[in-house]
Amino acid sequence: MEGALASAIGGLVECPVVAVPTSTGYGAGLEGITALLAMHASCAAGITVVNIDSGFGAAMAAFRLSRVARRRVS
């Protein structure tokens, strides 16, 4: 359940998706390990997975993706 959202969104949209597993959750989340492994095992293309609770890593991935996109437009 925890990692399924990134896969579902990645299959619906055309843009890159940055997935951030969190250490909080319910059931056997194992402090984010379950979500991290589920996101890595996703079969949807265009998903970038960062470390557990890594908001800074997600921001850097989004920033770098936006720079590449901006270079292609200009």
Backbone as ProteinMPNN parsed JSONL, in Angstrom:
{"seq_chain_A": "MEGALASAIGGLVECPVVAVPTSTGYGAGLEGITALLAMHASCAAGITVVNIDSGFGAAMAAFRLSRVARRRVS", "coords_chain_A": {"N_chain_A": [[0.818, -1.2, 0.0], [1.903, 1.283, 0.814], [3.869, 2.038, -1.08], [2.487, 2.05, -3.431], [1.242, 4.314, -4.447], [3.059, 5.999, -5.841], [3.632, 4.398, -8.053], [1.094, 4.2, -9.235], [0.53, 6.903, -9.872], [2.725, 7.409, -11.541], [2.056, 5.812, -13.711], [-0.08, 7.172, -14.774], [0.514, 9.829, -15.485], [2.441, 11.971, -17.71], [4.749, 13.252, -17.025], [7.906, 13.301, -15.164], [8.089, 11.577, -12.01], [8.797, 12.134, -8.649], [9.45, 10.141, -6.034], [9.022, 9.867, -2.57], [9.608, 7.899, 0.023], [8.222, 7.537, 3.295], [9.043, 7.437, 6.798], [7.041, 7.112, 8.584], [3.918, 5.498, 9.105], [1.552, 2.858, 8.744], [0.774, -0.391, 10.086], [3.005, -2.949, 9.04], [5.282, -1.207, 8.348], [7.965, -0.931, 8.769], [9.623, 1.285, 9.367], [9.766, 2.733, 6.954], [11.086, 1.109, 5.139], [9.528, -0.81, 3.798], [7.936, 0.782, 2.076], [9.973, 1.983, 0.56], [11.157, -0.233, -0.76], [8.934, -1.124, -2.207], [8.51, 1.044, -3.916], [10.877, 0.991, -5.383], [10.546, -1.391, -6.721], [8.614, -0.828, -8.525], [6.866, -0.912, -11.626], [6.29, 1.15, -13.292], [7.304, 3.566, -15.647], [9.597, 6.345, -15.466], [9.809, 7.1, -12.794], [11.485, 8.479, -10.076], [13.147, 7.483, -7.264], [13.887, 8.454, -4.013], [15.855, 8.488, -0.956], [14.591, 7.325, 2.266], [12.492, 9.611, 3.876], [13.779, 11.778, 2.642], [13.568, 14.714, 1.865], [15.184, 16.781, 0.923], [16.778, 15.458, -0.959], [14.787, 14.797, -2.799], [14.021, 17.346, -3.617], [16.376, 18.189, -4.887], [16.5, 16.332, -6.983], [14.18, 17.036, -8.418], [14.863, 19.66, -9.072], [17.103, 19.263, -10.741], [15.904, 17.808, -12.805], [14.188, 19.778, -13.784], [16.029, 21.622, -14.77], [17.164, 20.216, -16.911], [14.92, 19.962, -18.534], [14.43, 22.657, -19.068], [16.691, 23.327, -20.603], [16.194, 21.885, -22.917], [13.984, 23.16, -23.966], [14.837, 25.75, -24.588]], "CA_chain_A": [[0.0, 0.0, 0.0], [2.667, 2.523, 0.977], [4.597, 2.408, -2.283], [1.645, 1.912, -4.614], [0.82, 5.617, -4.969], [4.019, 6.464, -6.84], [3.444, 3.582, -9.244], [-0.18, 4.577, -9.846], [0.695, 8.235, -10.469], [3.675, 7.274, -12.639], [1.383, 5.225, -14.852], [-1.137, 8.047, -15.27], [0.998, 11.123, -15.965], [3.55, 11.933, -18.668], [5.925, 13.919, -16.47], [8.635, 12.503, -14.182], [7.543, 11.539, -10.652], [9.801, 11.955, -7.605], [8.803, 9.422, -4.942], [9.706, 9.98, -1.28], [9.025, 7.046, 1.055], [8.306, 8.142, 4.626], [9.286, 6.489, 7.886], [5.809, 6.931, 9.347], [2.918, 4.777, 8.355], [0.735, 1.952, 9.542], [1.066, -1.798, 9.853], [4.416, -3.364, 9.02], [6.009, -0.275, 7.496], [9.391, -1.096, 9.043], [10.258, 2.615, 9.331], [9.948, 3.207, 5.59], [11.735, 0.114, 4.274], [8.508, -1.415, 2.939], [7.594, 1.744, 1.019], [11.148, 2.147, -0.299], [11.285, -1.41, -1.62], [7.797, -1.153, -3.133], [8.73, 2.063, -4.946], [11.959, 0.512, -6.253], [10.045, -2.514, -7.518], [7.541, -0.342, -9.39], [7.091, -1.161, -13.046], [5.963, 2.357, -14.049], [8.485, 4.296, -16.111], [9.673, 7.76, -15.126], [9.762, 7.34, -11.35], [12.741, 8.62, -9.368], [12.936, 7.186, -5.847], [14.955, 8.948, -3.153], [15.941, 7.804, 0.338], [13.489, 7.49, 3.211], [12.396, 10.95, 4.469], [14.786, 12.648, 2.036], [12.958, 15.834, 1.168], [16.235, 17.513, 0.226], [17.12, 14.665, -2.141], [13.685, 14.947, -3.749], [14.105, 18.704, -4.166], [17.508, 18.225, -5.818], [16.112, 15.574, -8.179], [13.228, 17.864, -9.163], [15.613, 20.804, -9.601], [17.916, 18.814, -11.873], [14.984, 17.478, -13.897], [13.697, 21.029, -14.366], [17.12, 22.229, -15.545], [17.263, 19.493, -18.179], [13.745, 20.332, -19.323], [14.59, 24.045, -19.515], [17.68, 23.338, -21.674], [15.602, 21.338, -24.137], [13.018, 24.124, -24.494], [15.511, 26.916, -25.172]], "C_chain_A": [[0.858, 1.258, 0.0], [3.338, 2.975, -0.314], [3.761, 2.381, -3.537], [1.265, 3.254, -5.225], [1.764, 6.113, -6.053], [3.863, 5.692, -8.144], [2.159, 3.961, -9.973], [-0.071, 5.936, -10.54], [1.639, 8.168, -11.666], [3.059, 6.657, -13.883], [0.341, 6.126, -15.486], [-0.637, 9.334, -15.916], [2.168, 10.943, -16.922], [4.837, 12.532, -18.116], [6.649, 13.0, -15.48], [7.995, 12.623, -12.796], [8.7, 11.314, -9.688], [9.094, 11.366, -6.395], [9.653, 9.5, -3.679], [9.023, 9.059, -0.274], [9.21, 7.687, 2.431], [8.46, 7.066, 5.689], [8.049, 6.274, 8.747], [4.789, 6.228, 8.478], [2.124, 3.888, 9.286], [1.151, 0.515, 9.229], [2.557, -2.088, 9.914], [5.211, -2.487, 8.067], [7.507, -0.361, 7.644], [10.179, 0.198, 8.861], [10.61, 3.061, 7.917], [10.56, 2.197, 4.633], [10.729, -0.509, 3.308], [8.151, -0.487, 1.783], [8.756, 1.922, 0.044], [11.282, 0.976, -1.265], [10.14, -1.502, -2.623], [7.979, -0.133, -4.253], [9.845, 1.644, -5.9], [11.488, -0.6, -7.176], [8.943, -2.101, -8.48], [7.871, -0.587, -10.853], [6.742, 0.059, -13.902], [7.25, 3.101, -14.417], [8.435, 5.75, -15.656], [9.597, 8.076, -13.656], [11.184, 7.416, -10.81], [12.461, 8.417, -7.889], [14.14, 7.681, -5.067], [14.919, 8.191, -1.823], [14.735, 8.103, 1.215], [13.59, 8.862, 3.868], [13.4, 11.941, 3.885], [14.12, 13.735, 1.194], [13.978, 16.636, 0.38], [16.647, 16.774, -1.042], [16.047, 14.774, -3.218], [13.722, 16.327, -4.404], [15.243, 18.81, -5.176], [17.185, 17.467, -7.102], [15.156, 16.395, -9.038], [13.926, 19.063, -9.799], [16.418, 20.401, -10.831], [17.054, 18.423, -13.065], [14.476, 18.748, -14.576], [14.774, 21.726, -15.186], [17.287, 21.548, -16.895], [16.103, 19.865, -19.09], [13.884, 21.75, -19.872], [15.598, 24.133, -20.65], [17.1, 22.857, -22.994], [14.623, 22.305, -24.774], [13.723, 25.274, -25.177], [16.478, 26.575, -26.244]], "O_chain_A": [[0.571, 2.202, -0.737], [3.37, 4.169, -0.609], [4.276, 2.665, -4.618], [0.989, 3.32, -6.423], [1.308, 6.601, -7.087], [3.954, 6.275, -9.224], [2.143, 4.033, -11.202], [-0.531, 6.096, -11.67], [1.385, 8.799, -12.692], [3.494, 6.95, -14.997], [-0.084, 5.88, -16.615], [-1.298, 9.875, -16.802], [2.808, 9.891, -16.943], [5.907, 12.333, -18.692], [6.066, 12.025, -15.006], [7.425, 13.661, -12.459], [9.501, 10.4, -9.887], [8.235, 12.014, -5.797], [10.854, 9.234, -3.711], [7.957, 9.402, 0.237], [10.24, 8.307, 2.697], [8.052, 5.921, 5.492], [8.013, 5.347, 9.556], [4.805, 6.356, 7.254], [2.041, 4.148, 10.486], [1.805, 0.255, 8.219], [3.277, -1.532, 10.744], [5.756, -2.98, 7.079], [8.25, 0.076, 6.765], [11.262, 0.203, 8.276], [11.643, 3.697, 7.707], [10.548, 2.417, 3.422], [11.039, -0.714, 2.134], [8.072, -0.926, 0.636], [8.543, 2.003, -1.166], [11.496, 1.178, -2.461], [10.349, -1.914, -3.764], [7.644, -0.407, -5.405], [9.767, 1.915, -7.098], [11.984, -0.731, -8.295], [8.393, -2.948, -9.182], [9.027, -0.479, -11.263], [6.885, 0.005, -15.123], [8.159, 3.242, -13.598], [7.356, 6.315, -15.482], [9.342, 9.224, -13.293], [11.994, 6.524, -11.057], [11.619, 9.112, -7.319], [15.28, 7.371, -5.411], [14.045, 7.352, -1.604], [13.96, 9.018, 0.939], [14.653, 9.236, 4.364], [13.828, 12.859, 4.585], [14.118, 13.671, -0.035], [13.677, 17.121, -0.711], [16.843, 17.396, -2.086], [16.358, 14.836, -4.408], [13.483, 16.457, -5.605], [15.089, 19.455, -6.213], [17.555, 17.908, -8.191], [15.309, 16.444, -10.259], [13.618, 19.438, -10.93], [16.419, 21.106, -11.84], [17.428, 18.677, -14.21], [14.347, 18.792, -15.8], [14.465, 22.358, -16.197], [17.524, 22.211, -17.905], [16.293, 20.062, -20.29], [13.5, 22.017, -21.011], [15.406, 24.92, -21.577], [17.463, 23.354, -24.06], [14.44, 22.285, -25.991], [13.277, 25.738, -26.226], [17.108, 27.466, -26.814]]}, "name": "protein", "num_of_chains": 1, "seq": "MEGALASAIGGLVECPVVAVPTSTGYGAGLEGITALLAMHASCAAGITVVNIDSGFGAAMAAFRLSRVARRRVS"}
